[in-house]
Amino acid sequence: MNASKDNSKTRRLFKLLIAAMWFAPVYIAFRYWQVWDQLPARMVTHFGMNGQPNGWMTPQQSLTFSLGLLAFMLTLFTGIALFAAHRSQRLDVNTWAMLALFYVILGVVTAICDSVLQYNLSGASIPLSAIGIVLFVSIFIFVAIFLRSPRGSELPGSTVITEETHSAPFLAIVFAVPTAVMILGALTVPIIGIKLTLAAAALATLGAAGMAWDGFHYVFSPAGVEVRTLGFRLRSIHAEEIRSYMSDRWNTLGGYGIRGLGNRRAYVWGNRGVRISTSDGEVFLGHSDPEKIVRDLDEITNHKGHEGPRGS
């Protein structure tokens, strides 16, 4: 009973924090209202890679753009956060880390909007270095949390039955192109804030390229299934946790790579695979030949001494 109450309180807090994000456009609207009569007829609103102004708007256009950008981001973030909360029985550390990252991104965008006002009022420089450091550290922390949890306890040592690999070399090449562009930008742009932002984005896309090239490795043993990539253990599914499994399709709109929050997770580089229901949630293993995964799972469950629990 207490656990149920605690979960309910946690969800209320989560939803309250989602609603609190919407104060960002209210704050920006208030800031424009405060200094509206002091703004020039043509405001500097965009800067080049060298930090020099290269874009201008009227105050009305600048306000409309700022509020529209924040509203778009907030609509997207709110939808993702509410969907994650709806799909999760309990809000895990990944869900909270995601919300924290949303706050960081909104904070950065709000700070930039406010800094643009200050620049047009007094010529004060925009703190690009601080913004770049905050983004770089935040993205690094979020990726580290996302990769580490939830992984499940490590499987006990046993003989490997087989190993399947699900990779996407073409997607790796696709990811490599923008990675090269961002690395070049990080090396040549003189502003440290932009350097760090480009470096953080390059690290993220480089990691995605490496994962797509190496693929997801599914190691099957009598103890269960282990999901790995680049030598890193992503998830362990103990044999006794498996309730049912079946070949299924993956919706492209769900994206590729490591997907999902809460007690649902997918490891997928294509549109086919196997959906596994466990005692702790659901795992989707992508593969070009799902029946191979089904047969491997059958062998695991047969080691347990009963017929494979295929889904209907």
N, C-alpha and C positions, 0 to 999 in steps of 0.2 A: 504493500500500500504506500509506504514512504517512498519507495523507488518510483512509483507511478506519479506521486505528487512532485517529486524532485524533477522528473522528466518534463512534467507539465510546466513547472516554473522555468526550467531551462528553455523550453520552446517559447514561452511568453517573452523571456528576455531576448532571445534571438530575433523574434519578430519586432520587438521594440527597437532593437538596434538597426534592423532593416529600415524601419520607418524613420529613424533618426538621420539616416543618410540624406533624406530629402530636405534637410536644413541647408545643404550646400547651395542650391540655387536661390533660396531665400536670403542667405547671407550675401551672395553676389549681387542680387537685386538691391539689397539694402545699401551695399557699398557704392553702387552706381548712383543711387538716389542721394547719398550723402554728398557726393562731389559733382553732381550732374552739371551745375552751372559753371564749374571750373574746367571742364574738359574742353580740349580744342575741337574745332570743327572737323579736323581729320586726325584721327588717333592712329598711332603706330600699333599694329596688332600682330605683326609677324616679323620674325627675325631669321636671317640666313644662317648657314653653318658657321660663318665668321662672327656671328653676334651682331651684325649690322641690320638696321631696319630695312625690310623689303616688301612690306605690305601695310596698307592703310584702310581704315573704315571710318564711317561716321559713328558717333556715340550710339545712335539707335541700332546700327548694324552690329556694332561690337557687343552691345548688350544682348541683342537677339541671338547672335551666334553663341555667346557664352552660355546663356540659359538653354538654348537648344541642344548644345553639346552635353551639358550636364543632365538634361532631361533624358536624352538618348541613353547615356551611360547608366543613369539610375534605373531606367525602365529595364535595361538589359540585366543589370546586377540584381535588381529586385526579383525579376523572374527566375534567374538562376538560383538565387538563395532560397526562395520559397519552394521551388521545385526540389532542391536538395533536401530541404526540411521535410517536405511531404513524402519523399521516397525513403527517408531514413527513420527507422524505429527509434534510434537514439542519435543525437547530434555528436558526431565524433570530432576528433581534433582536426581532421582535414576540413570539415565544414566550417569550423571556427576560424581556421587559418585562411580559408577562402574569403570569409567575410572581412577578416582583418586586411587582406590584400585589397579588397574592394575599397575599404576605408583609406588605405594608403594612396591608391590611384586617384580616388575622388579628392583627397587632400592635396595631392600634387596638382591636379587640374585646377582646383579652387585657388591654390596659392599662385599658380601662373596667371589666372584671370585677375586676381588682386594685384599681382606684380605689374601687369600691363597697365592697370590704372595708375599705380605709383609712378611708373616710367613716364606716362603722359602728363602727370601732374608736376613731378619734380625732377625727372631724369634719373631716378634711382634705378640701379642695375637690377636685372632679374637674377635671382640666386640659382643659376643653372647648375653650379657645382654641387650645392646642397641637395637640389632636386635629384641630380644624377646619382649621388651617393645613396639617398633614401631608396630610390627605385632599385638600384643594384643590390643593396642589402636585402630589401624586402622580397624581391623575386628569388634570390638565393635561398632565403629562409623558407619561403613557401614551397619551393621545389624540394628542398631537403625534407620537410615535414610530409609532403605528399608522397614521396618515394618510400619513406620509412614506415608509414602507417596507413591502413592496417595491413600487416604482412602475415599475421598468424605465427604461431610458434613453429620453430624449425622441425622438420620431419626427422624421426629417428633414422639412424643409418640402416640401410637395407640394400639389397641387390636391385640395380636399375633394370626395369623391364624393357623400356624403350625411351627414346627422346625424339620429340617432334619439334620442328622449327617453323615459325610463321614470320616471314620477313617481307619487306617491300623495297627492293633496291631502287625502283623508279622514284618512289617518294623520297628516298634518301638523297637522290640527285636533285630533286625539286627543292628540298630543304637546303641543300648545299649552296645553291645559287644566291639566295638572299643572305645566307651566312657570310659568304665571301664579300658581298657588297657592304655589309655592316662592319666586318672586320677592317676593310679598306677605309671606311669612314672613320672608325674608331682610331685608326693610325694617323689619319691626315687632318681631322678636324681639330682646330686649336683650343676649343673650349672644353675644359675638363668635365663639366656636367654632361655635355652631349657625348663625349668620349665614353663615359661610364654607362650612360643609357644605351648607347649602341653596343657596348661590350656585353651588357647584361642580355640584350636581345640576341646577340650573336651566340652567346653561350647556350641560351635556350634552344635556338634553332639548330645549333651544332649537336646538342644532346639529342634532339629529335631525329636528326639525320643519322647519328650513330645508332640509335635504337632501331630505326627503320632498316638500316643496312644489316645489323647483327640479327635483328628479329627477336621475337619472344620464343624462348626455349621452354618447352613443357617436358619436364623429366618425370616419368611415371615409374613408381615403385610400389611394392605391396603396402607401403605406409601411406601412399597418397600421390598427389601431384604437386610439383614445385614449378613455379613460373620464374624464369630468369631472363635477364638481358644484360649484355655487356659485363657478364660475370657477377652481376648483382642480383640477389634474391629479392623478387618483388612480392611473391605470395606463396604460401604453403596451404594446401587443402588436404587435411587428413582424411584418410579413407572412411573413417567412421562418421565424418561430418557430411558426406555426400548423401543426399536424399533422392535426387533424380537428375537425369540429364537427357538432352535431346538435341539433334541438329536444328539449327535455327538460322534466320537471316539477321544481319546487322544493318540498321538504318544508317545510311550515309550521313544524315543530319546529326547523328550522334557523335560524329567526328572519329578520328583514328588516333592510335597510340594507347596510353593508359587513360581510361575514361571512367567516370562515375564517382559518386560520393557516398558516404554512409556505408551501408552494408551491401552495396551493389558495386561491382567493379568489372571492367572489361579490358582485355588486352587484345587489341585487334588492329590489323592493317588492311582489312578487306571487308567484303559484305557477307561473308559466310563464317560459320563456326558452330560451336556447341555451347548451349546454355546449361550451366550446372546449378541446381538448387542445393544449398547446404543448410545446415542447422543454424548458420549465422548470417544467411543472406543469399546472394546470387553472384555467380562469376561467369563471365562470357569469355571463352577462349576462341579467338579467331583462327581460321585455318582454311586453306584452299580445298582441302578434302576432309570435311567434318566427320565422315564415317570412320576415318583413321582414329580420330580422337575418341569417338564412341567405342570402337573396338578396344582401344587402350584402357578406357574406363571400365569396360566389361571385364577385362583381365584383372584389373585392380579389385573389383567387387567379387570376382570369382575366387581371388586369393583369400577373401574374407569368408568364403564358404557358402555364398548364396548367389542367386541369379542377379545380374546387373539391374539396377533400379532405373530403367529407361523411363523417360517422360512420355506422356501420351501425346 
